Amino acid sequence: MRIKTFWVAIAAVVMAGLPECCALYGQDTMLIARLKEHVSFLASMKLEGRGSGTEGQKEAARYIERQFMEAGLSPAGDSGYFQPFTLYKIYPPKVRMERSGKVTESWFIGGNNSPWPDQLEMKYAGDRQLTQWTGDAYVSALVLVPKNPEQARDLITHYASRGFRHFILLISKSGMYRSQVQYSNRLGSWKLANQPPKHRLETMLREVTFPWNAVLMYESDFMRITGTSAAVREAWDQTLKQHKSIISIPDVFQSRVLYPETKLLLTENVAAKVEGKARPEEYIIVTAHYDHVGKEDQKIHPGADDNASGTAALIELASAIASDARKGNPPECTILFVAFSAEELGLLGSEYFVNRPGFPRSSTLLNINLDMIGRSDKYGMIRAMAGNMTDQPKYREAGKSGVYVLHKGKEARKGLKESKIAAKGAKGFRIDRTPGLLTRITYKFSSDHKHFADAGIPILVYFTGLHPDYHTPRDTWDKLDYGNMATITRVILQTLKTCSNL
């Protein structure tokens, strides 16, 4: 099998060793100057933080496109170098309920073919599956207190099969509080078109086949609008245990659904390639996200390290591979360079690409992802973001520089060995694959390689870690260690050349 042979060959090269110097091209001073030029533009105030869909992000995309064109790379997007896609921001509707001048607004989580009534009565069943009640189930909103999403599904299924159509899922700290927090954090987020639900509560409730709809209501809101207390709730629960009959809550509640507008956002990935000479149908994909968070509280977040640094290295790697190809030394397999947008909105650019690469995903040998490779200062890793937790990298000691590399898959481990060999010529430079627990968790789920790994594609992830300026206006271009960035770029280039030419 071609892929197996490919990685066996890498192992052979690692055993044989490589030349001590693995320079990109020209002198380090030239590379450092070019990296600084890229970062200082991408992280300039003019681009206003490169928020996805903004003019600053569009200008950054045009800059990357221009760099690819000048270096002679072939376009690899759906529209020239661009792979455009649309995002949707949909705030779920709310249900406004009123009684005796007291008002609540709760998230309406939908249902299937059952409209929410303008007037309703409430009944209380807690977390129990009961079969006795008085009154009309169809015009009542049944208050349930599930302990988890699975129990919410089971309770709604039980009562919907007996005529109830409207449900209030009461959120208490002893019940689904965590699920409510997770659900609320996801509300109003940007999503791709036809993106399936990612929250477990939504997934569970989709399994209910009977007509139903529901709202999520905090316990405090419920007590305020019904005029009850925690003691009353406890008494109701005891009554349910003894009499096994649903409790009717007196009074009629006025309600209506508030439907917000849907917002659209247009953005694009930027993709270019150098076609392989012997195996053009096989791919190594080098990636970095070029978007950032834009403005927050009217303050620009420049995003120099996150991730103008990785984008700058991506541009230089693409230029070097294209230069070799022009000189008659193209790679054996195709190397694809992709700058992703919408990473900060939930890894959406990479998700869109991985689902639509334009070639079989099985033909991808490796994804190399660059995310935050610009810092090597006294602060080390992330600090003071988790109480007193610290996460200091070993290579920062005694003035050393280096890079962390995460990997997944047997083939990626062999690529990691290649990077270690390539780094031997750099004095004081260290490749470390054992960052602290906090950093490993952060990078496992929070960068674009995740979607490649989920698709079964081997990954190598290069980064120098988090720091106190992360996602703040202080992440500026002048704080980056461009010498260390240049060494990282050389190491990745040598790894890329060796992997693509075997």
ZAMARGU-4260 file (C-alpha; in steps of 0.2 Angstrom, whole numbers, plus 5000, padded with zeros to 4 digits):
<rodrens>
0) 5000/5000/5000 | 5007/5017/4995 | 5004/5026/5012 | 5012/5012/5022 | 5028/5012/5010
5) 5028/5031/5012 | 5030/5031/5031 | 5042/5016/5031 | 5053/5027/5020 | 5052/5041/5032
10) 5058/5030/5046 | 5073/5025/5035 | 5078/5043/5033 | 5076/5047/5051 | 5088/5033/5055
15) 5101/5039/5042 | 5100/5057/5049 | 5100/5073/5040 | 5112/5088/5036 | 5115/5099/5051
20) 5109/5115/5042 | 5091/5115/5036 | 5089/5133/5030 | 5073/5139/5021 | 5081/5149/5008
25) 5094/5164/5010 | 5099/5170/5027 | 5089/5169/5043 | 5089/5188/5043 | 5079/5188/5026
30) 5067/5175/5033 | 5065/5185/5049 | 5061/5201/5040 | 5048/5192/5029 | 5039/5184/5044
35) 5039/5201/5053 | 5032/5209/5037 | 5018/5197/5036 | 5014/5198/5054 | 5015/5217/5055
40) 5002/5218/5041 | 4990/5205/5047 | 4990/5211/5065 | 4990/5230/5060 | 4976/5241/5067
45) 4970/5243/5049 | 4964/5226/5049 | 4955/5228/5065 | 4957/5210/5072 | 4952/5201/5056
50) 4935/5196/5063 | 4927/5184/5051 | 4916/5192/5038 | 4923/5210/5041 | 4933/5220/5029
55) 4949/5217/5039 | 4947/5198/5036 | 4943/5201/5018 | 4959/5212/5016 | 4969/5198/5025
60) 4962/5185/5013 | 4967/5196/4998 | 4985/5198/5005 | 4987/5179/5007 | 4980/5177/4989
65) 4992/5189/4983 | 5007/5180/4992 | 5002/5164/4984 | 5000/5171/4967 | 5017/5180/4968
70) 5025/5164/4973 | 5018/5154/4958 | 5006/5142/4967 | 4991/5136/4958 | 4974/5141/4965
75) 4965/5127/4974 | 4949/5135/4980 | 4931/5134/4973 | 4933/5151/4966 | 4951/5154/4961
80) 4961/5154/4977 | 4946/5157/4988 | 4934/5144/4995 | 4919/5155/5000 | 4906/5149/5013
85) 4891/5156/5022 | 4888/5156/5041 | 4872/5158/5050 | 4869/5166/5067 | 4852/5160/5073
90) 4847/5165/5090 | 4833/5153/5095 | 4816/5160/5099 | 4811/5165/5116 | 4794/5162/5124
95) 4788/5177/5134 | 4776/5172/5148 | 4766/5184/5159 | 4755/5182/5175 | 4749/5196/5186
100) 4762/5209/5179 | 4777/5196/5182 | 4786/5192/5165 | 4799/5179/5161 | 4808/5175/5144
105) 4814/5158/5142 | 4823/5149/5127 | 4811/5140/5115 | 4820/5124/5110 | 4807/5120/5097
110) 4799/5103/5094 | 4789/5095/5080 | 4773/5102/5072 | 4765/5109/5088 | 4762/5127/5090
115) 4765/5136/5107 | 4748/5142/5114 | 4744/5160/5118 | 4736/5155/5134 | 4740/5140/5145
120) 4739/5132/5162 | 4753/5124/5171 | 4754/5107/5178 | 4769/5100/5188 | 4776/5082/5187
125) 4794/5085/5192 | 4805/5070/5186 | 4792/5057/5188 | 4782/5047/5174 | 4764/5048/5180
130) 4748/5043/5172 | 4735/5053/5182 | 4730/5071/5181 | 4714/5082/5180 | 4710/5095/5166
135) 4715/5095/5148 | 4733/5090/5144 | 4732/5097/5127 | 4731/5115/5133 | 4743/5113/5148
140) 4761/5116/5149 | 4769/5102/5159 | 4783/5107/5171 | 4797/5094/5171 | 4813/5093/5181
145) 4824/5081/5172 | 4841/5077/5179 | 4850/5075/5162 | 4846/5076/5143 | 4842/5057/5142
150) 4829/5059/5156 | 4822/5074/5147 | 4819/5064/5131 | 4811/5050/5141 | 4799/5061/5151
155) 4793/5071/5135 | 4791/5054/5126 | 4781/5047/5140 | 4769/5062/5142 | 4768/5067/5123
160) 4762/5049/5120 | 4748/5053/5132 | 4742/5069/5125 | 4753/5083/5132 | 4761/5094/5119
165) 4769/5108/5128 | 4783/5106/5141 | 4793/5118/5152 | 4810/5110/5157 | 4815/5117/5173
170) 4833/5120/5176 | 4840/5118/5193 | 4858/5116/5200 | 4853/5099/5205 | 4847/5094/5188
175) 4851/5100/5171 | 4860/5116/5176 | 4876/5111/5167 | 4866/5107/5151 | 4858/5124/5152
180) 4874/5133/5154 | 4881/5123/5139 | 4866/5126/5129 | 4865/5145/5133 | 4884/5147/5128
185) 4880/5140/5111 | 4865/5151/5108 | 4868/5165/5095 | 4884/5156/5089 | 4888/5156/5070
190) 4885/5139/5061 | 4887/5132/5044 | 4872/5128/5034 | 4863/5112/5038 | 4875/5109/5053
195) 4868/5095/5064 | 4865/5099/5082 | 4880/5098/5093 | 4872/5099/5110 | 4867/5083/5118
200) 4850/5090/5124 | 4845/5094/5106 | 4851/5077/5100 | 4841/5068/5113 | 4825/5078/5110
205) 4826/5074/5092 | 4822/5056/5096 | 4805/5061/5102 | 4793/5055/5088 | 4776/5062/5096
210) 4771/5080/5093 | 4779/5092/5106 | 4788/5108/5110 | 4797/5115/5125 | 4805/5129/5133
215) 4820/5130/5145 | 4816/5140/5161 | 4827/5143/5176 | 4821/5138/5193 | 4821/5156/5199
220) 4811/5162/5185 | 4798/5148/5187 | 4796/5153/5206 | 4794/5171/5202 | 4781/5169/5189
225) 4771/5156/5199 | 4773/5165/5216 | 4780/5149/5223 | 4796/5145/5233 | 4808/5131/5235
230) 4798/5125/5250 | 4782/5124/5239 | 4792/5114/5226 | 4798/5102/5240 | 4780/5100/5246
235) 4774/5096/5228 | 4788/5083/5226 | 4782/5074/5242 | 4764/5075/5235 | 4769/5067/5219
240) 4778/5053/5228 | 4762/5049/5239 | 4748/5052/5227 | 4756/5049/5210 | 4745/5062/5202
245) 4751/5077/5192 | 4749/5094/5202 | 4739/5108/5194 | 4746/5125/5196 | 4731/5138/5198
250) 4729/5153/5186 | 4731/5156/5167 | 4747/5162/5160 | 4748/5173/5144 | 4762/5168/5132
255) 4769/5172/5115 | 4784/5166/5105 | 4797/5180/5101 | 4806/5176/5084 | 4822/5185/5081
260) 4830/5188/5064 | 4843/5176/5056 | 4860/5185/5052 | 4871/5179/5038 | 4890/5181/5036
265) 4900/5178/5021 | 4919/5173/5023 | 4932/5162/5014 | 4946/5150/5016 | 4961/5153/5005
270) 4969/5138/4996 | 4984/5135/4985 | 4994/5120/4980 | 5010/5114/4972 | 5006/5098/4962
275) 5016/5082/4965 | 5027/5075/4951 | 5025/5057/4955 | 5009/5055/4965 | 4998/5071/4962
280) 4983/5062/4969 | 4990/5061/4986 | 4991/5076/4998 | 4999/5083/5012 | 4989/5098/5019
285) 4997/5112/5028 | 4985/5124/5037 | 4984/5139/5048 | 4969/5150/5052 | 4971/5168/5048
290) 4955/5175/5056 | 4955/5182/5074 | 4941/5189/5086 | 4940/5207/5078 | 4934/5220/5091
295) 4928/5217/5108 | 4921/5232/5118 | 4927/5243/5104 | 4945/5238/5107 | 4955/5229/5093
300) 4962/5212/5096 | 4977/5212/5084 | 4980/5193/5085 | 4998/5194/5081 | 5002/5177/5089
305) 4985/5170/5086 | 4987/5167/5072 | 4996/5179/5061 | 5011/5170/5066 | 5005/5153/5059
310) 4999/5162/5044 | 5015/5170/5040 | 5025/5154/5042 | 5012/5146/5030 | 5015/5159/5017
315) 5034/5156/5018 | 5032/5137/5017 | 5021/5139/5002 | 5034/5151/4994 | 5048/5139/4997
320) 5040/5123/4990 | 5034/5133/4975 | 5052/5140/4972 | 5059/5122/4973 | 5046/5117/4960
325) 5051/5131/4948 | 5069/5125/4949 | 5064/5108/4943 | 5062/5100/4960 | 5043/5098/4964
330) 5037/5087/4978 | 5032/5069/4974 | 5015/5071/4981 | 5004/5087/4980 | 5006/5099/4994
335) 4990/5110/4998 | 4991/5126/5008 | 4975/5132/5016 | 4972/5147/5027 | 4956/5145/5036
340) 4943/5158/5041 | 4931/5157/5055 | 4942/5147/5067 | 4938/5158/5081 | 4919/5156/5078
345) 4920/5137/5081 | 4933/5129/5069 | 4920/5132/5055 | 4932/5136/5040 | 4941/5119/5043
350) 4925/5110/5046 | 4919/5116/5029 | 4935/5112/5020 | 4936/5094/5028 | 4918/5091/5022
355) 4922/5097/5004 | 4941/5095/5000 | 4938/5092/4982 | 4947/5075/4983 | 4945/5059/4993
360) 4949/5062/5011 | 4958/5045/5011 | 4971/5051/4999 | 4977/5064/5013 | 4993/5058/5020
365) 4995/5071/5034 | 4989/5087/5040 | 5002/5100/5047 | 4993/5113/5057 | 5001/5129/5063
370) 4993/5139/5077 | 5002/5152/5088 | 5020/5149/5085 | 5026/5167/5089 | 5029/5168/5107
375) 5044/5162/5118 | 5045/5175/5133 | 5046/5174/5151 | 5028/5171/5154 | 5028/5154/5147
380) 5012/5145/5145 | 4995/5151/5150 | 4994/5159/5167 | 4980/5164/5178 | 4967/5158/5167
385) 4962/5144/5178 | 4964/5150/5196 | 4982/5148/5202 | 4986/5135/5189 | 5002/5137/5179
390) 5008/5127/5164 | 5026/5132/5161 | 5035/5124/5146 | 5052/5116/5149 | 5061/5123/5134
395) 5058/5141/5140 | 5071/5138/5155 | 5088/5145/5153 | 5084/5156/5138 | 5080/5141/5127
400) 5068/5142/5112 | 5058/5129/5104 | 5041/5123/5099 | 5028/5111/5105 | 5022/5097/5093
405) 5006/5087/5096 | 5002/5072/5085 | 4990/5059/5082 | 4992/5043/5073 | 5007/5031/5070
410) 5011/5040/5054 | 5011/5057/5063 | 5023/5050/5076 | 5036/5046/5062 | 5034/5064/5055
415) 5037/5070/5073 | 5054/5061/5073 | 5058/5069/5057 | 5055/5086/5065 | 5067/5082/5079
420) 5080/5077/5067 | 5078/5093/5057 | 5079/5103/5073 | 5096/5097/5078 | 5106/5110/5069
425) 5098/5124/5078 | 5107/5128/5094 | 5097/5129/5110 | 5081/5124/5100 | 5070/5111/5107
430) 5055/5101/5101 | 5044/5096/5115 | 5029/5084/5114 | 5024/5085/5132 | 5016/5102/5136
435) 5006/5103/5152 | 4989/5095/5154 | 4979/5112/5152 | 4988/5116/5136 | 4986/5098/5129
440) 4967/5099/5132 | 4966/5117/5125 | 4975/5112/5109 | 4966/5095/5107 | 4949/5103/5104
445) 4952/5121/5100 | 4961/5122/5083 | 4958/5117/5065 | 4967/5100/5066 | 4953/5093/5076
450) 4942/5090/5060 | 4956/5082/5051 | 4959/5070/5066 | 4940/5067/5067 | 4941/5061/5049
455) 4955/5049/5053 | 4969/5059/5045 | 4986/5060/5054 | 4990/5077/5062 | 5005/5086/5067
460) 5002/5102/5077 | 5015/5116/5080 | 5013/5129/5093 | 5023/5138/5106 | 5009/5139/5119
465) 4996/5151/5127 | 5001/5167/5136 | 4993/5181/5146 | 4991/5191/5130 | 4980/5178/5122
470) 4964/5185/5115 | 4968/5202/5122 | 4972/5219/5114 | 4990/5216/5120 | 4994/5202/5107
475) 5004/5214/5096 | 5016/5210/5082 | 5031/5218/5092 | 5030/5205/5105 | 5034/5190/5094
480) 5050/5181/5094 | 5054/5181/5075 | 5070/5171/5077 | 5061/5157/5085 | 5048/5158/5072
485) 5061/5157/5058 | 5068/5141/5066 | 5051/5133/5068 | 5048/5137/5049 | 5064/5129/5044
490) 5060/5114/5054 | 5043/5112/5047 | 5049/5115/5029 | 5062/5101/5031 | 5049/5089/5038
495) 5037/5094/5024 | 5050/5091/5011 | 5056/5074/5017 | 5038/5068/5020 | 5032/5074/5002
500) 5047/5067/4993 | 5046/5049/4999
</rodrens>
